[in-house]
């Protein structure tokens, strides 16, 4: 019967070595690093609305951008970027009235939770 074969296999020393080998292989060769996610908090410290904030970022063969819209004066907004730590990302902020600020942000910032304070 098939259940007897399963029980015999589970009692076998070979099965034990196979399971231990799988566990050791996973410990040695799996990627145990933190995911490359940055949490960026956008702070509008100006007296006018931010019409839009565009984040452009990429590494390897990927390129992405995220667009935030209508951030009121004094408002904060959290956005998650799939981007490695210690790599800069481009920010382009459009204020009400047409003013634009563009810059590379937080290239050497040491933490995964990063503030971006925007003002004209």
Backbone torsions as a table, in degrees:
resi	resn	phi	psi	omega
1	UNK	NA	150.7	-174.4
2	UNK	-68.1	-31.9	-179.0
3	UNK	-66.4	-33.5	177.6
4	UNK	-65.9	-38.7	178.2
5	UNK	-65.8	-39.0	178.6
6	UNK	-64.8	-43.8	179.7
7	UNK	-64.1	-42.7	177.9
8	UNK	-62.6	-40.0	179.4
9	UNK	-65.3	-38.9	179.2
10	UNK	-68.2	-28.8	178.8
11	UNK	-81.6	-14.8	-174.6
12	UNK	-70.1	145.2	176.4
13	UNK	-67.9	-32.9	177.4
14	UNK	-61.4	-40.2	179.0
15	UNK	-63.5	-40.6	177.9
16	UNK	-61.2	-47.2	178.9
17	UNK	-63.6	-36.4	178.1
18	UNK	-63.1	-45.1	-179.7
19	UNK	-67.2	-41.3	177.3
20	UNK	-64.1	-39.9	177.3
21	UNK	-63.5	-41.1	176.0
22	UNK	-61.3	-44.3	-179.3
23	UNK	-65.1	-43.7	178.6
24	UNK	-65.2	-40.1	177.1
25	UNK	-61.5	-41.5	178.6
26	UNK	-64.7	-43.6	-179.7
27	UNK	-64.3	-38.0	-176.5
28	UNK	-80.6	-36.7	-168.6
29	UNK	-113.0	-9.0	178.9
30	UNK	-76.8	153.7	179.1
31	UNK	-85.3	106.3	-176.9
32	UNK	-101.8	16.8	179.9
33	UNK	-78.7	160.4	174.7
34	UNK	-64.1	151.1	175.6
35	UNK	-66.9	152.0	-178.7
36	UNK	-84.6	71.3	179.1
37	UNK	-121.3	126.2	173.9
38	UNK	-105.4	137.2	174.7
39	UNK	-105.9	113.5	-175.5
40	UNK	-111.3	126.8	175.8
41	UNK	-104.0	119.0	178.5
42	UNK	-90.4	124.6	178.9
43	UNK	-111.6	120.2	173.0
44	UNK	-93.9	100.3	-178.6
45	UNK	-96.7	7.9	-179.8
46	UNK	-89.2	172.4	-180.0
47	UNK	-92.3	-1.3	178.1
48	UNK	-118.7	161.5	-178.2
49	UNK	-73.0	143.1	169.3
50	UNK	-85.6	114.3	-179.3
51	UNK	-68.1	-41.9	178.4
52	UNK	-157.7	152.5	172.9
53	UNK	-133.3	122.1	-179.8
54	UNK	-111.6	128.9	173.5
55	UNK	-104.8	127.6	173.8
56	UNK	-120.4	128.0	-175.9
57	UNK	-152.9	156.5	179.0
58	UNK	-175.3	162.1	174.5
59	UNK	-160.9	156.1	-177.4
60	UNK	63.1	-127.0	-179.5
61	UNK	-104.6	12.2	-178.2
62	UNK	-110.7	148.1	175.8
63	UNK	-140.6	132.7	-177.7
64	UNK	-137.3	161.5	169.7
65	UNK	-147.5	150.1	179.7
66	UNK	-129.2	139.0	-178.6
67	UNK	-119.0	123.2	173.2
68	UNK	-104.7	140.4	-177.1
69	UNK	-121.3	144.3	170.4
70	UNK	49.4	76.3	175.0
71	UNK	-101.1	116.4	-174.7
72	UNK	-71.0	160.1	175.9
73	UNK	-58.5	132.9	-179.5
74	UNK	82.5	-6.5	-177.7
75	UNK	-83.7	150.0	174.2
76	UNK	-121.2	144.1	178.2
77	UNK	-137.5	136.5	-179.1
78	UNK	-99.8	135.1	177.2
79	UNK	-136.1	142.9	178.7
80	UNK	-104.9	127.5	178.6
81	UNK	-110.3	132.7	175.3
82	UNK	-83.4	79.7	-169.9
83	UNK	-150.1	139.2	-178.0
84	UNK	-70.0	153.8	176.5
85	UNK	-67.0	150.0	179.3
86	UNK	68.9	18.3	172.9
87	UNK	-118.1	132.8	-179.2
88	UNK	-72.7	163.7	174.6
89	UNK	-140.0	150.4	-177.4
90	UNK	-88.1	138.4	177.5
91	UNK	-123.6	133.2	174.6
92	UNK	-128.8	112.6	-176.5
93	UNK	-108.5	128.2	177.6
94	UNK	-109.2	115.3	179.2
95	UNK	-90.2	157.5	173.0
96	UNK	-60.4	136.9	-176.6
97	UNK	100.0	-6.6	172.8
98	UNK	98.6	-6.4	180.0
99	UNK	-71.2	142.7	-177.8
100	UNK	-128.3	136.6	174.0
101	UNK	-121.8	127.8	177.8
102	UNK	-127.4	134.6	-179.3
103	UNK	-163.9	164.0	172.6
104	UNK	-95.0	125.5	-171.4
105	UNK	-108.3	144.6	164.4
106	UNK	51.0	42.7	-179.5
107	UNK	-63.8	-35.8	-177.9
108	UNK	-112.9	14.5	-179.0
109	UNK	-67.2	131.0	-169.9
110	UNK	-83.6	-6.9	-171.2
111	UNK	-115.3	152.7	177.3
112	UNK	-75.2	-19.1	175.5
113	UNK	-101.1	108.9	-170.9
114	UNK	-119.6	134.2	174.7
115	UNK	-90.0	144.8	169.8
116	UNK	-127.5	107.8	-178.4
117	UNK	-94.7	122.6	-176.0
118	UNK	-114.7	132.1	178.6
119	UNK	-153.2	147.5	179.0
120	UNK	-64.6	NA	NA
